[in-house]
Amino acid sequence: MAASTWLTVVNVLLIVSLLYVYLRNMKQVRSGFTLGLVIFAGLFLAQYLVSLYYFFTMMPFFVPEVEPFVLALTVLQLIGLSVLNWITWS
């Protein structure tokens, strides 16, 4: 669970970088699409912050059988956000 927690912190940083780009673009181009991207990133940021809260407060309640699945999902999310950041920043 410690690895999942640290990877979720990395995911939060990736989402913050996306949100920065999307907000910057929204100031330049006012459209429904850019607003949708800001909402998308904002909701993902909220989801990751709630996940972090649960990881820190409920870690003793996670059974060992669940931990590999939580880690696998977190790694998949990290890969997806990394690709999205790479596309967004290039």
N, C-alpha and C positions, 0 to 999 in steps of 0.2 A: 504494500500500500504506500510505502514511502516513495517508491519510484513513480507510482501513479500520481501522487501529490505533486512531486517535482515536475512531471511532464504536464500536469494541468497548469502549473505556474507558467511554464513555457507557452502553453496554448493561450493563456491570458495575455502574455506579451505579444504573441502573434496577432491576436484579435485587436489589441490596442493599436498595433501598427496599421492594421487594415482600417480601423475606425478613423485613424488620423488621415489616411489617404482619402477615404470616402467623405469625411467632413470637409477636407480641403477642396475636393472636387465639387461638393455641393455648394460651396461658396461661389465657385466659378460658373457652374452650370446648374441652374435651378430646374430640376426636372423630377418627375415621379420616379424615374429609375435610380437617380442618385439618392433620393430620399429612401427608397426601398433598400439600397445598400447600407445606408446608415442604420436603418431599423434592423436589418439582418445582422449586422455586426454588433449592435447594441444588445439584441436578444441573446446572441451567442455569448457575449461578455457576461451578461447576467447569469446565464446557465453555468458558465465556468466558475463564476464567483460563488454561486450556490453549491456547486460540486466541491469546491475547496472548503467551504464551510462544513459540509458534511464529512469530508475526509478528515478534517481536524477534530471535529466534535464526536464523530461516530466511528472512528477507526477501530476501537476495541470491539465493536459489535459486528464487524465484517468477519465472516467465517473464512478460514483459509481456502476453502474450495471456490470461493467467489473471486478471490484476488487475481488469479490469472486472466479471468474474463474482463475485469475492470481495467487491468493493465493493457490487454489487447485492444479494448475499445479506445483507451486513451492514446495508444500508439497510432491507431488508425486515424483518430481525430488530428493528431499531430502531423501525420503525413498529409492529410487533406488540407489543413491550414497552411502547411509549408508550401504546398503546390500553389494554393491560392495567393499567398504572399509573393511567391516567385513571379507568378503571372502579373500580379498587380503592380509590383515594383519594377518590372522590366519593360 
